[in-house]
Amino acid sequence: MTIIHKSKSDINILVELLNDQRERRNAFIELTKIASPKTIPILLQSLRKMTWGEALYVSEYLSRFGSKIIPDLIGLVNANEKPSVFTAAIKALGHTRQDQAFKFIFPLIFKEKRVTSNDITFSETIDAITKSGSGHLEKIMEMLDNSNWLIRIGGVYASARIAVESSHSKTLIKKLEKQLTELALKDRSKKVQIMAKIAIRWIHDEEEPSETFKEIYSSISVSEEPEEDLYPQYQNVIDQIFERLGYKETPQRDENGFWYIDSLSYPIRITLERNFQNNDVYLIILAMLCQLPSENIVPFYRELLELNSFSATGTAKFYISDKLVFLEDAKNIDKINIDDIVTAITSMAEMAGMHFYSLSKEFDVRIQIH
């Protein structure tokens, strides 16, 4: 679509195009460029008709209205809207970079279940608060002390992002570094500890910590407490999985407690893990994809974040650990039948192969399947 001028007739044409499924996204963006306050209700109504991907894509352009649109966006969040609209409104609020917007968003993280119960919504909300810079750092520090491990991880991510973007502030970096170190030392959640270590390294913009920081960094380690062996309790389920996948007997676990599945289109590992927040047991389905590329690392990170945000992997998510890229899914083993478990595992193998192929075409990555 070519850029259309700001005449009244042109605005009317763009409003009509909002009803065209093929053109509505471009028309939406063009109307935000014009930024006429009269079009705000029309744009928000259009947002309600869009798919998840469309709504998240166009929402940041609403920030072109500045503070004028904040009351409408807050109203959209407070209304009983579908998750895509709720999430898009939060994203738009963050992109306004207005103090009024951040004062509204932060309480949602702590009190609104719709934020923490949906991975995409939570991810977009955390990304939104990083737009606040260091202006609301105390609230982010509160996230690091929260009892909900998901909120703590969100706080780690947000504080690291803000520290990187405020790299001129050595005082800020030292404060965040101290908070993240303390969090990693005391938190029993392995994911929080690993995220904190990655965040510290991210702050320093290094593959490995500098000599001056190695002492603190090396003191952060995942708890050495023996992990609970859940296999005896779920041996029948695990044995059925391997039987259904064509194995004559269940293979031995490796030193990290994973069973290796090499009979599918892409190698998969599975293990059992208890969630200490709700005490439920989950089957972790893991695919080791590749090493990080040697070049274009920022576009590569962005690609993974976009794939996660737009549900290109279903319920599975990409994550990075020790320079390796993984795709992971988790299924509550007490709330899923054996057919669905096998389907989830075979689907993971197909997704892993597909995403490795697409990433290897665009980036210089090497397969890592051992």
Number of C-alpha atoms within 10 A of each C-alpha: 7 7 10 15 12 14 10 9 10 13 19 12 13 21 20 13 17 23 13 12 10 10 14 21 19 16 25 24 21 21 25 21 17 16 20 13 12 8 17 19 12 14 19 19 13 17 24 17 16 18 12 20 13 16 23 24 15 19 24 21 20 27 21 19 17 15 16 14 20 22 13 16 23 17 13 19 22 11 11 10 12 11 16 20 27 23 27 29 28 31 30 26 34 27 24 25 19 16 15 13 23 22 14 16 22 19 11 16 19 15 10 12 11 15 22 19 11 12 17 19 22 22 19 19 26 25 19 24 30 26 21 21 16 16 12 16 19 9 14 24 19 13 24 23 15 14 10 13 19 19 22 23 22 23 26 28 22 25 31 26 19 23 28 17 15 15 15 10 12 11 11 17 21 13 12 23 23 13 17 26 19 16 20 24 16 12 17 16 16 13 15 23 25 18 21 29 23 22 24 24 19 18 23 19 13 11 11 13 19 13 8 8 13 11 11 14 18 10 11 19 13 17 15 7 7 6 10 9 12 13 14 8 9 14 12 10 16 20 16 17 18 18 13 13 16 11 14 10 10 16 13 10 13 10 7 7 16 18 20 18 18 13 14 15 14 20 21 26 20 21 19 23 21 17 12 11 11 7 9 13 19 18 19 19 23 25 24 23 26 20 19 21 19 9 11 12 13 9 11 18 15 11 13 18 15 12 16 20 20 15 15 14 19 13 13 20 20 18 15 18 12 10 11 15 22 19 21 21 20 19 18 17 18 12 9 11 11 14 11 11 18 16 11 18 23 18 16 26 24 15 20 24 16 12 17 19 14 11 18 14 10 10 16 16 20 14 15 15 13 8
